[in-house]
Amino acid sequence: MLSRLKAESIWVCMLIAILLLTMIVPVINPSLVSASDTRTLTEAMDEIVSYYENHKTSLDNWEEIIALSDAGVDLSDDPWQLPDLGVGSLDSESPALKYSSTILAMEALGQDPSDIDGRNLLAELSNMQTESGAFPGSINNTIWSIIALDKTEGDYRVDKAIDYLIAQQSSDGGFALSGSKADPDITGLALLALSTHIDIPGVTDTIDQIKDCLKEIQLDSGGFSSGEAENTESIASVIRGLTAIGEDITSAGWIKNEKTMIDALFALQLGDYSFSHTPGGPKDDMATRQALIAVSALVKANINYSIGPNGGTGGSNDEQGVRVRVEGAAG
C-alpha cells in the first residue's frame, strides 16, 4: 500500500512538472531575426537569397533579377521563373526609366541589350536625351539612364547629363523628386550615378555636399526616412550610393548612438530573412529586393562587419529577439 502511494505521488509530481513546462514557452518575435551568434555580410546575403529560394522563385520585378544576380545566383537554372521584360512593348512613348530597367535586367541576365530582336535598346535610350542633357520625365529618369548606359557602356552625352544632374541638387546638398528638401532614396541613387564620373568638374564637390547632407538627415537609429517613417528602401539606397563612391559607412562619421546604417537595415529584417518596409510591418517585396541589392554591394565592397542577433553589432539575445512567456501567470 505504501509503495502504491509512493508511485502515485511520483506520477503527480511528474504531471505537475510537465504542466509547468508547457506554461513556459519561448515566444519568437517574427519581426526580427534572432540568432545566438553574429553573422558576416556574406552569410546575411546568402540568408536573403534563401528567402527567395524557399518562398519566391517566381520573380515579377526587374529589381529582383538585379538583386539575385548581384548575389551570385544563376537565374538560368531551375527553379527560377523570370518575368517578361516587355522588350516588344518599348517604343518612343515609353519612359526612359522603363528602358533603363529593361537594359539593366538584360545585362544582369547576360543578354545583350544592344542587339535584341534586331534592335539596339542602348541607342534608343540614348536618342531620348534632350539638349539640356536630361532624359525626359522626372529626375529619376535621368539618374537611371546614366546608371544603365554606364553599366552597359552605352554612348550618350555624358558631360551634359552629369551637368544637368548636378544642377538639380537641392539647397541642402541632396536630391529629390520634387521640392527643395533632400530625399534619401533619390540622393543615394544620384550618388550611384555620379560615382563613375569623378573626373568631370564639379562632381567631387557635389559628392562632398551629398555626404554632408546625408549625415545631417541620418536618424538616431543610424537609418534614413523618406517622409515620416524610417524604411528599408531609403537605407538601402543610401548604402548603395555611399558604397559606390568607396565611402566607409562603418566609420565614426556614420555612427549614431553606436548604430550604423547597416544595423538599421537589419533591424527591419524578418524571421524568414525578408524585410519589412517600416519597423513592425509585414514582409514587403520592394524592401526585400532593395535590401539584397544593398547587402550585395556591401559584400562586393569588402566591408568587414558583423551583424548581431537583432540587427546590431553583436551581443546576446535580448527581449526583442526571444522572450519567455509564462502563460496563466496573471489572473
C-alpha positions as CSV (number, residue, x, y, z in Angstrom):
1,M,0.0,0.0,0.0
2,L,2.8,2.4,0.9
3,S,4.6,1.5,-2.4
4,R,1.5,2.3,-4.4
5,L,1.0,5.7,-2.7
6,K,4.7,6.5,-3.3
7,A,4.3,5.6,-7.0
8,E,1.2,7.8,-7.3
9,S,3.0,10.7,-5.6
10,I,5.8,10.4,-8.2
11,W,3.3,10.5,-11.1
12,V,1.5,13.5,-9.6
13,C,4.9,15.3,-9.3
14,M,5.7,14.4,-12.9
15,L,2.4,15.7,-14.2
16,I,2.8,19.0,-12.3
17,A,6.3,19.4,-13.8
18,I,5.0,18.7,-17.3
19,L,2.2,21.2,-16.8
20,L,4.7,23.9,-15.6
21,L,6.9,23.3,-18.6
22,T,4.0,23.7,-21.0
23,M,3.3,27.0,-19.4
24,I,6.8,28.3,-20.0
25,V,7.3,28.7,-23.8
26,P,9.7,30.7,-25.9
27,V,8.0,33.3,-28.0
28,I,9.8,34.2,-31.1
29,N,9.2,37.7,-32.4
30,P,8.6,37.1,-36.1
31,S,9.5,40.7,-36.9
32,L,13.2,40.1,-36.1
33,V,15.9,37.6,-37.0
34,S,17.3,36.1,-33.8
35,A,20.5,34.1,-33.6
36,S,23.0,33.2,-30.9
37,D,26.0,34.3,-33.0
38,T,26.8,37.2,-35.2
39,R,26.7,36.9,-39.0
40,T,29.0,38.2,-41.7
41,L,27.6,40.2,-44.5
42,T,28.2,37.3,-46.9
43,E,26.2,35.0,-44.6
44,A,23.4,37.6,-44.3
45,M,23.3,37.9,-48.1
46,D,23.0,34.1,-48.5
47,E,20.2,34.1,-46.0
48,I,18.2,36.6,-48.0
49,V,18.8,34.5,-51.1
50,S,17.5,31.6,-49.2
51,Y,14.3,33.5,-48.6
52,Y,13.8,33.7,-52.4
53,E,14.7,30.0,-52.8
54,N,12.2,29.0,-50.2
55,H,9.4,31.5,-50.8
56,K,9.7,33.3,-54.1
57,T,11.2,31.6,-57.1
58,S,8.7,33.2,-59.5
59,L,10.2,36.6,-60.0
60,D,8.0,39.5,-61.0
61,N,10.2,42.6,-61.0
62,W,13.4,43.7,-62.7
63,E,15.0,44.6,-59.4
64,E,14.6,41.0,-58.2
65,I,16.7,40.0,-61.2
66,I,19.3,42.6,-60.3
67,A,19.3,41.6,-56.6
68,L,19.7,37.9,-57.1
69,S,22.3,38.3,-59.9
70,D,24.3,40.6,-57.8
71,A,24.2,38.0,-55.0
72,G,25.7,35.5,-57.5
73,V,22.6,33.5,-58.2
74,D,22.4,31.8,-61.7
75,L,18.9,32.6,-62.7
76,S,19.1,30.5,-65.9
77,D,18.7,27.3,-63.8
78,D,15.6,25.8,-62.1
79,P,13.6,26.7,-60.1
80,W,13.7,30.3,-61.1
81,Q,10.9,31.8,-63.3
82,L,11.7,35.1,-64.8
83,P,9.3,38.0,-65.6
84,D,8.6,39.1,-69.1
85,L,10.8,42.2,-69.6
86,G,8.4,43.6,-72.2
87,V,11.0,44.4,-74.8
88,G,8.4,44.3,-77.5
89,S,6.4,47.0,-75.8
90,L,9.2,49.5,-75.7
91,D,8.7,52.4,-78.1
92,S,9.2,56.1,-78.4
93,E,6.4,56.7,-75.9
94,S,8.0,54.5,-73.2
95,P,9.6,56.3,-70.3
96,A,13.4,56.4,-70.1
97,L,13.1,54.6,-66.8
98,K,11.4,51.7,-68.5
99,Y,14.2,51.4,-71.0
100,S,16.8,51.7,-68.2
101,S,15.3,49.0,-66.1
102,T,14.9,46.6,-69.1
103,I,18.5,47.3,-70.1
104,L,19.8,46.6,-66.5
105,A,17.8,43.4,-66.2
106,M,19.1,42.1,-69.5
107,E,22.7,42.9,-68.6
108,A,22.3,41.1,-65.3
109,L,21.0,38.0,-67.2
110,G,23.9,38.1,-69.6
111,Q,21.8,39.3,-72.5
112,D,22.9,42.0,-75.0
113,P,20.6,45.0,-75.0
114,S,22.4,46.4,-78.0
115,D,21.2,43.5,-80.1
116,I,17.8,42.1,-79.3
117,D,15.3,41.2,-82.0
118,G,17.2,43.5,-84.4
119,R,17.0,46.4,-82.0
120,N,19.6,48.4,-80.1
121,L,18.0,49.5,-76.8
122,L,21.1,51.4,-75.8
123,A,20.8,53.6,-78.9
124,E,17.1,54.0,-78.5
125,L,17.6,55.2,-74.9
126,S,20.4,57.5,-75.8
127,N,18.3,59.1,-78.5
128,M,15.9,60.2,-75.8
129,Q,18.4,62.5,-74.3
130,T,17.4,66.2,-74.7
131,E,19.6,69.2,-75.4
132,S,19.7,70.0,-71.7
133,G,21.4,66.7,-71.0
134,A,18.3,65.3,-69.3
135,F,16.3,62.3,-70.1
136,P,12.5,63.1,-70.3
137,G,10.4,63.0,-67.2
138,S,11.4,63.2,-63.5
139,I,15.0,63.3,-62.3
140,N,14.6,59.5,-61.7
141,N,14.6,59.0,-65.5
142,T,17.9,60.8,-65.9
143,I,19.5,59.1,-62.9
144,W,18.6,55.6,-64.1
145,S,19.5,56.3,-67.7
146,I,23.0,57.4,-66.6
147,I,23.3,54.2,-64.5
148,A,22.1,51.9,-67.2
149,L,24.1,53.4,-70.1
150,D,27.3,53.5,-67.9
151,K,26.8,49.9,-66.9
152,T,26.4,48.7,-70.5
153,E,29.0,51.2,-72.0
154,G,26.3,52.9,-74.0
155,D,27.0,56.0,-75.9
156,Y,25.4,59.3,-74.7
157,R,26.4,62.9,-74.0
158,V,27.9,62.1,-70.6
159,D,29.1,65.6,-69.6
160,K,25.7,67.2,-70.4
161,A,23.8,64.5,-68.4
162,I,26.1,64.9,-65.4
163,D,26.0,68.7,-65.6
164,Y,22.2,68.5,-65.7
165,L,22.1,66.2,-62.7
166,I,24.3,68.4,-60.6
167,A,22.1,71.4,-61.4
168,Q,19.2,69.6,-59.8
169,Q,20.9,69.5,-56.4
170,S,18.8,70.9,-53.6
171,S,20.0,73.8,-51.4
172,D,20.6,71.3,-48.6
173,G,23.0,69.3,-50.7
174,G,20.7,66.4,-51.5
175,F,18.4,65.4,-54.3
176,A,14.6,65.0,-54.5
177,L,11.9,64.1,-56.9
178,S,10.2,67.4,-56.1
179,G,10.6,70.3,-53.7
180,S,13.8,71.6,-52.0
181,K,14.2,69.0,-49.2
182,A,16.6,66.1,-49.8
183,D,15.0,62.6,-50.2
184,P,17.5,59.9,-49.2
185,D,16.2,57.5,-51.9
186,I,16.9,59.9,-54.7
187,T,20.1,61.2,-53.1
188,G,21.5,57.7,-52.8
189,L,20.7,57.0,-56.4
190,A,22.2,60.3,-57.5
191,L,25.4,59.3,-55.8
192,L,25.3,56.0,-57.7
193,A,25.0,57.8,-61.0
194,L,27.8,60.3,-60.1
195,S,30.2,57.6,-58.8
196,T,31.7,56.7,-62.2
197,H,32.2,60.3,-63.2
198,I,34.6,61.7,-60.6
199,D,36.8,63.1,-63.4
200,I,34.1,65.6,-64.5
201,P,34.5,69.1,-63.0
202,G,32.0,69.7,-60.1
203,V,31.3,66.1,-59.3
204,T,33.7,65.8,-56.4
205,D,32.3,68.9,-54.8
206,T,28.8,67.7,-55.3
207,I,29.6,64.3,-53.7
208,D,31.1,66.1,-50.7
209,Q,27.9,68.1,-50.3
210,I,25.8,65.0,-50.6
211,K,27.7,63.3,-47.8
212,D,27.3,66.3,-45.6
213,C,23.6,66.3,-46.3
214,L,23.2,62.6,-45.6
215,K,24.9,63.0,-42.3
216,E,22.5,65.8,-41.4
217,I,19.4,63.7,-42.2
218,Q,20.6,60.4,-40.8
219,L,18.3,59.2,-38.0
220,D,19.4,58.4,-34.4
221,S,18.9,54.7,-35.3
222,G,21.6,55.0,-38.0
223,G,18.9,54.7,-40.7
224,F,17.0,57.1,-43.0
225,S,13.5,58.0,-43.6
226,S,11.6,59.2,-46.7
227,G,8.6,61.2,-45.4
228,E,7.7,60.4,-41.8
229,A,8.9,56.8,-41.4
230,E,12.3,55.1,-41.3
231,N,12.2,52.5,-44.1
232,T,14.3,49.8,-45.7
233,E,14.4,51.3,-49.2
234,S,15.8,54.6,-48.0
235,I,18.5,53.0,-46.0
236,A,19.3,50.6,-48.9
237,S,19.5,53.4,-51.4
238,V,22.0,55.4,-49.3
239,I,24.1,52.3,-48.7
240,R,24.3,51.7,-52.5
241,G,25.3,55.3,-53.2
242,L,27.9,55.6,-50.5
243,T,29.4,52.2,-51.2
244,A,29.7,53.1,-54.9
245,I,31.9,56.1,-54.1
246,G,34.1,54.0,-51.7
247,E,32.8,55.5,-48.5
248,D,33.4,53.5,-45.3
249,I,29.9,53.6,-43.8
250,T,31.1,51.9,-40.7
251,S,33.5,54.8,-39.8
252,A,32.8,57.1,-36.9
253,G,31.2,59.8,-39.0
254,W,28.3,57.5,-39.9
255,I,27.6,56.1,-36.4
256,K,24.6,57.3,-34.5
257,N,24.1,56.1,-30.9
258,E,26.6,53.3,-31.6
259,K,24.5,52.2,-34.6
260,T,25.4,52.2,-38.2
261,M,23.1,52.2,-41.2
262,I,23.9,48.5,-41.6
263,D,22.4,47.9,-38.1
264,A,19.4,50.0,-39.1
265,L,18.9,48.0,-42.2
266,F,19.0,44.6,-40.5
267,A,16.7,45.8,-37.7
268,L,14.0,45.7,-40.4
269,Q,14.7,42.1,-41.3
270,L,12.0,39.5,-40.5
271,G,12.3,35.9,-39.3
272,D,12.2,34.4,-42.8
273,Y,15.0,36.7,-43.9
274,S,12.7,39.0,-45.9
275,F,12.4,42.7,-44.9
276,S,9.6,44.9,-43.9
277,H,9.1,48.4,-45.4
278,T,8.9,50.1,-42.0
279,P,9.5,48.9,-38.4
280,G,6.9,46.4,-37.2
281,G,5.4,46.0,-40.7
282,P,4.8,42.8,-42.8
283,K,7.2,41.5,-45.4
284,D,7.5,43.7,-48.4
285,D,8.7,42.7,-51.8
286,M,10.3,46.0,-52.7
287,A,12.0,46.3,-49.4
288,T,13.4,42.8,-49.6
289,R,14.9,43.1,-53.1
290,Q,16.4,46.5,-52.5
291,A,17.9,45.3,-49.2
292,L,19.5,42.4,-51.0
293,I,21.0,44.8,-53.6
294,A,22.4,46.9,-50.8
295,V,23.9,43.9,-48.9
296,S,25.4,42.6,-52.1
297,A,27.0,46.0,-52.7
298,L,28.5,45.8,-49.2
299,V,29.9,42.4,-49.9
300,K,31.4,43.5,-53.2
301,A,33.0,46.5,-51.4
302,N,34.7,44.1,-49.0
303,I,33.1,45.8,-46.0
304,N,34.0,43.8,-42.9
305,Y,31.1,43.9,-40.5
306,S,29.4,41.6,-38.0
307,I,25.7,41.7,-37.7
308,G,24.3,40.9,-34.2
309,P,21.3,38.9,-33.3
310,N,18.9,41.8,-33.6
311,G,20.5,43.7,-36.4
312,G,23.1,45.2,-34.1
313,T,26.8,44.6,-33.9
314,G,26.7,41.7,-31.6
315,G,25.7,40.7,-28.0
316,S,23.2,38.3,-26.6
317,N,19.6,37.9,-27.5
318,D,17.5,40.4,-25.7
319,E,13.8,40.8,-25.3
320,Q,13.4,42.0,-28.9
321,G,14.6,38.6,-30.2
322,V,13.5,35.9,-27.8
323,R,11.0,36.4,-24.9
324,V,9.9,33.9,-22.3
325,R,6.2,34.0,-21.5
326,V,4.6,32.3,-18.5
327,E,1.0,31.6,-19.6
328,G,-1.6,31.9,-16.9
329,A,0.7,33.8,-14.6
330,A,-1.7,36.7,-14.5
331,G,-5.2,36.3,-13.1
